[in-house]
């Protein structure tokens, strides 16, 4: 019988790891504690007409491509109409001066970036992968020839999550201590709808501001031109405001309106927190031979592409299965 592998986390790295494992003949079970899959591919749905149930990306803002292996996957997504090229030019706000900067092409998704996770999990299910969403794991124990995940035996386990989260469920005290050293940075993500046309900017990096780091025109990102704006805070602002986040919504929205010189009325708004929004680049902790940990933290430039590619490379950590 094929070896069994538990993948804990249904974000991008967990999904790509599951593809690699099932394509190499392993029996794969994906666990995720969230209501929805995708990890930091966060979405919220608007509540009011005329945009009721329209999704807004409130986690990862976009993705870029630099490696052929990931480009092949993106080409596949494009051919299915899941993603599209958005823009290679952002505006930059600093000291009330606005300039532009050109970089790599940014990609968006018509139904939100979480739709990529939903699509890939459906494909994995067709391959025989078991996907258990809203399944919280509280204990992982390394035995001599097996790994116990909530007392269920597997031949190996993949932690597709930041080290800080893995540390909460791994029972080995020394390993828990090492994983807890990883640095994660928080962000508050607000969104609002205005009663006018979509703003003129695609997106704007906000430099040296006490509250805001990035403003995204979700209507242009989604290519439906809805007057929906997503505002992300700085890490420093968020780190002391992770409780009672609704209290800070108006302040964040007001800064976004001011920076973009929007005079229209706000007709809907909301906020969410990402306590582990950005994982600082870090060295991978040495794991027991039947455990692997994957994610974008182990790249010099953490991002969606890095998460996908790190998951693809999962077998390099599980030589015991080869």
C-alpha positions as CSV (number, residue, x, y, z in Angstrom):
1,X,0.0,0.0,0.0
2,X,1.3,3.5,-0.8
3,X,2.8,5.6,2.0
4,X,0.3,8.1,3.5
5,X,1.1,11.8,4.0
6,X,-0.8,14.4,5.9
7,X,-0.6,18.0,4.6
8,X,-1.7,20.5,7.2
9,X,-2.7,23.7,5.6
10,X,-4.6,24.4,2.3
11,X,-2.8,27.5,1.3
12,X,-0.7,27.7,-1.9
13,X,2.4,25.8,-0.5
14,X,0.2,23.0,0.9
15,X,-1.7,22.7,-2.4
16,X,1.5,22.5,-4.5
17,X,3.0,20.0,-2.1
18,X,-0.1,17.8,-2.3
19,X,0.1,17.8,-6.1
20,X,3.8,16.7,-5.9
21,X,3.0,14.0,-3.4
22,X,-0.1,12.5,-5.1
23,X,1.7,12.7,-8.5
24,X,4.4,10.5,-7.0
25,X,2.1,7.9,-5.8
26,X,1.4,8.9,-2.2
27,X,-1.9,8.8,-0.4
28,X,-2.5,12.4,0.6
29,X,-4.9,14.0,3.1
30,X,-5.2,17.8,3.5
31,X,-6.3,19.2,6.8
32,X,-7.2,22.9,7.3
33,X,-8.8,24.6,10.3
34,X,-10.2,27.5,8.4
35,X,-13.7,28.0,7.2
36,X,-12.3,28.5,3.7
37,X,-9.2,27.2,1.9
38,X,-6.3,29.3,0.6
39,X,-4.6,30.6,3.7
40,X,-3.6,34.2,3.1
41,X,-5.6,34.3,-0.2
42,X,-8.2,36.1,1.8
43,X,-11.6,37.2,0.5
44,X,-14.6,39.0,1.8
45,X,-17.9,39.4,0.0
46,X,-19.7,42.7,-0.3
47,X,-23.1,42.9,1.5
48,X,-25.0,45.6,-0.4
49,X,-26.5,46.1,-3.9
50,X,-25.4,46.6,-6.6
51,X,-22.3,44.6,-5.6
52,X,-23.9,42.1,-3.2
53,X,-21.7,39.0,-2.9
54,X,-19.0,40.5,-5.1
55,X,-15.6,39.2,-3.7
56,X,-12.8,41.6,-2.5
57,X,-9.3,40.4,-2.1
58,X,-8.3,41.3,1.4
59,X,-5.2,39.1,1.9
60,X,-2.6,38.6,-0.8
61,X,-3.0,41.6,-3.2
62,X,-1.6,40.0,-6.4
63,X,1.2,37.8,-7.6
64,X,4.1,38.0,-9.9
65,X,6.1,35.5,-11.9
66,X,9.8,35.0,-12.3
67,X,10.4,31.3,-12.7
68,X,9.4,29.1,-15.7
69,X,8.0,26.4,-13.4
70,X,5.5,28.8,-11.9
71,X,4.9,30.5,-15.2
72,X,3.7,27.1,-16.6
73,X,1.1,26.9,-13.8
74,X,0.0,30.5,-14.4
75,X,-0.4,29.9,-18.1
76,X,-2.7,27.0,-17.2
77,X,-4.7,29.3,-14.9
78,X,-4.9,31.9,-17.7
79,X,-6.1,29.4,-20.2
80,X,-8.9,28.5,-17.9
81,X,-9.9,32.1,-17.3
82,X,-9.0,32.0,-13.7
83,X,-6.3,34.8,-13.7
84,X,-5.4,37.7,-15.9
85,X,-2.6,40.2,-16.3
86,X,-3.4,43.3,-14.3
87,X,-0.6,46.0,-14.4
88,X,3.1,46.4,-14.3
89,X,2.9,50.1,-13.1
90,X,2.0,51.3,-9.6
91,X,1.9,54.8,-8.3
92,X,4.0,55.8,-5.3
93,X,3.0,58.2,-2.6
94,X,5.6,59.8,-0.4
95,X,5.5,63.1,1.4
96,X,2.3,64.0,-0.6
97,X,4.2,63.6,-3.9
98,X,2.9,61.0,-6.3
99,X,5.2,59.3,-8.8
100,X,5.1,56.0,-10.7
101,X,7.2,52.9,-10.7
102,X,7.3,50.0,-13.2
103,X,8.1,46.5,-12.2
104,X,7.0,42.9,-13.0
105,X,3.5,42.2,-14.3
106,X,1.0,41.7,-11.5
107,X,-1.7,39.2,-11.9
108,X,-5.2,39.3,-10.5
109,X,-8.1,36.8,-10.4
110,X,-11.7,37.6,-11.6
111,X,-13.2,35.7,-8.6
112,X,-10.4,36.5,-6.2
113,X,-7.1,34.8,-5.5
114,X,-8.8,32.3,-3.3
115,X,-10.5,30.9,-6.4
116,X,-7.1,29.4,-7.4
117,X,-7.0,27.4,-4.2
118,X,-10.6,26.2,-4.7
119,X,-9.8,25.2,-8.3
120,X,-6.6,23.4,-7.3
121,X,-8.3,21.5,-4.4
122,X,-11.0,20.3,-6.8
123,X,-8.3,19.0,-9.1
124,X,-6.6,17.3,-6.2
125,X,-9.8,15.7,-5.2
126,X,-10.1,14.2,-8.7
127,X,-6.7,12.7,-8.2
128,X,-7.8,11.0,-5.0
129,X,-6.7,13.4,-2.4
130,X,-8.8,13.7,0.7
131,X,-9.5,17.3,1.6
132,X,-10.8,18.1,5.1
133,X,-11.6,21.8,5.6
134,X,-12.6,23.2,9.0
135,X,-10.6,20.4,10.6
136,X,-8.4,21.8,13.4
137,X,-5.3,19.9,14.2
138,X,-4.1,20.3,17.8
139,X,-1.4,17.6,18.1
140,X,1.3,16.1,15.9
141,X,3.6,13.5,17.4
142,X,6.7,12.0,15.8
143,X,7.0,8.3,16.4
144,X,9.8,6.0,15.3
145,X,8.2,4.9,12.0
146,X,5.0,6.9,11.9
147,X,3.6,10.4,12.6
148,X,0.5,10.7,14.7
149,X,-1.8,13.5,13.5
150,X,-4.6,13.7,16.1
151,X,-3.8,10.1,16.9
152,X,-4.2,9.1,13.2
153,X,-1.2,7.4,11.8
154,X,0.6,8.7,8.7
155,X,4.0,7.9,7.2
156,X,4.8,11.6,7.0
157,X,3.4,15.0,7.6
158,X,3.9,18.3,5.8
159,X,3.3,21.6,7.7
160,X,2.2,24.1,5.1
161,X,2.1,27.1,7.5
162,X,4.4,29.5,9.2
163,X,6.7,28.1,11.9
164,X,4.8,29.9,14.6
165,X,1.6,28.0,13.7
166,X,3.5,24.7,13.4
167,X,5.0,25.2,16.9
168,X,1.5,25.3,18.4
169,X,0.7,21.7,17.3
170,X,4.1,19.9,17.3
171,X,4.6,18.2,20.7
172,X,8.4,18.0,20.6
173,X,9.6,20.7,22.9
174,X,12.9,21.4,21.2
175,X,11.4,21.6,17.8
176,X,8.6,23.8,19.1
177,X,11.1,26.2,20.5
178,X,13.0,26.5,17.2
179,X,9.9,27.0,15.1
180,X,8.7,29.7,17.5
181,X,11.7,31.9,16.6
182,X,10.3,32.6,13.2
183,X,9.2,36.2,12.8
184,X,5.7,37.0,11.4
185,X,4.5,40.6,10.7
186,X,0.8,41.6,11.1
187,X,-1.3,43.8,8.8
188,X,-4.8,45.2,9.0
189,X,-6.7,45.1,5.7
190,X,-9.7,47.4,5.2
191,X,-11.9,47.8,2.2
192,X,-14.6,50.3,1.2
193,X,-17.0,51.0,-1.6
194,X,-17.7,54.6,-2.9
195,X,-20.8,55.9,-4.6
196,X,-19.0,57.1,-7.8
197,X,-16.9,55.7,-10.6
198,X,-13.8,53.6,-9.8
199,X,-10.8,55.7,-8.8
200,X,-8.2,56.5,-11.4
201,X,-5.2,54.6,-9.9
202,X,-4.6,50.9,-10.2
203,X,-2.6,50.7,-7.0
204,X,-0.3,52.8,-4.9
205,X,2.7,52.0,-2.7
206,X,2.5,54.4,0.3
207,X,6.0,55.2,1.7
208,X,6.9,56.5,5.1
209,X,3.3,56.8,6.2
210,X,2.3,56.2,9.8
211,X,-0.7,54.1,8.9
212,X,-0.9,53.0,5.3
213,X,1.5,50.9,3.2
214,X,-0.5,49.9,0.1
215,X,-3.8,50.9,-1.6
216,X,-5.4,48.7,-4.3
217,X,-8.2,49.6,-6.7
218,X,-10.0,46.3,-6.5
219,X,-12.2,47.2,-9.4
220,X,-9.2,47.6,-11.7
221,X,-7.5,44.5,-10.1
222,X,-10.7,42.5,-10.8
223,X,-11.3,44.2,-14.2
224,X,-14.9,45.0,-13.5
225,X,-14.2,48.6,-12.5
226,X,-16.3,48.4,-9.4
227,X,-15.6,51.4,-7.1
228,X,-14.0,49.1,-4.4
229,X,-10.8,50.0,-2.7
230,X,-8.6,47.8,-0.5
231,X,-6.2,49.5,2.0
232,X,-3.4,47.7,3.8
233,X,-1.7,49.1,6.9
234,X,1.9,49.1,7.9
235,X,3.2,46.3,10.1
236,X,4.0,48.8,12.9
237,X,0.5,50.2,12.9
238,X,-1.1,46.8,13.0
239,X,1.1,45.1,15.7
240,X,-0.5,47.2,18.5
241,X,-4.0,47.1,17.1
242,X,-4.9,43.4,16.6
243,X,-7.7,43.6,19.2
244,X,-11.0,45.4,18.6
245,X,-10.0,46.1,15.0
246,X,-13.3,47.7,14.1
247,X,-12.3,50.6,16.3
248,X,-9.6,51.5,13.7
249,X,-11.6,51.0,10.5
250,X,-12.6,54.7,10.1
251,X,-9.1,55.9,10.6
252,X,-7.7,53.5,8.0
253,X,-10.4,54.3,5.5
254,X,-10.0,58.1,6.0
255,X,-6.3,57.9,5.3
256,X,-7.0,56.0,2.1
257,X,-9.6,58.5,1.0
258,X,-7.2,61.4,1.7
259,X,-4.2,59.8,-0.1
260,X,-6.3,59.2,-3.2
261,X,-8.2,62.5,-2.9
262,X,-11.6,60.7,-3.0
263,X,-14.5,63.0,-2.2
264,X,-17.3,60.6,-2.8
265,X,-19.3,59.0,0.1
266,X,-18.4,55.6,1.4
267,X,-21.4,53.3,1.2
268,X,-19.8,50.1,2.6
269,X,-16.7,49.3,4.5
270,X,-15.1,46.5,6.5
271,X,-11.8,45.3,8.1
272,X,-10.0,42.1,8.8
273,X,-6.7,41.3,10.6
274,X,-3.8,39.2,9.4
275,X,-1.7,38.5,12.5
276,X,0.8,36.5,10.3
277,X,0.4,38.4,7.0
278,X,4.0,38.5,6.1
279,X,6.6,36.0,7.1
280,X,10.1,37.3,7.4
281,X,12.6,35.3,5.3
282,X,14.2,32.7,7.5
283,X,16.3,29.5,7.5
284,X,14.3,26.3,7.5
285,X,14.3,24.5,10.8
286,X,15.8,21.0,10.7
287,X,12.8,18.7,10.9
288,X,12.6,15.0,11.8
289,X,12.9,12.7,8.8
290,X,9.1,12.1,8.6
291,X,8.2,15.8,8.8
292,X,8.5,18.7,6.3
293,X,7.7,22.4,6.5
294,X,6.9,24.4,3.4
295,X,6.0,28.0,2.7
296,X,7.3,31.3,1.2
297,X,9.3,32.1,4.3
298,X,12.2,30.0,3.0
299,X,12.7,32.4,0.0
300,X,14.6,35.6,-0.1
301,X,11.4,37.2,-1.4
302,X,8.3,35.7,0.2
303,X,5.4,35.8,-2.1
304,X,2.8,33.5,-3.8
305,X,5.3,32.2,-6.4
306,X,7.8,31.3,-3.6
307,X,5.1,29.4,-1.7
308,X,4.1,27.4,-4.8
309,X,7.7,26.5,-5.6
310,X,8.6,25.5,-2.1
311,X,5.6,23.1,-2.0
312,X,6.7,21.6,-5.3
313,X,10.1,20.8,-3.7
314,X,8.6,19.0,-0.7
315,X,10.1,15.6,-1.5
316,X,13.6,17.0,-0.9
317,X,12.7,17.1,2.8
318,X,11.1,13.7,2.9
319,X,13.9,11.5,1.6
320,X,12.7,8.7,3.9
321,X,9.7,8.3,1.5
322,X,11.8,8.2,-1.7
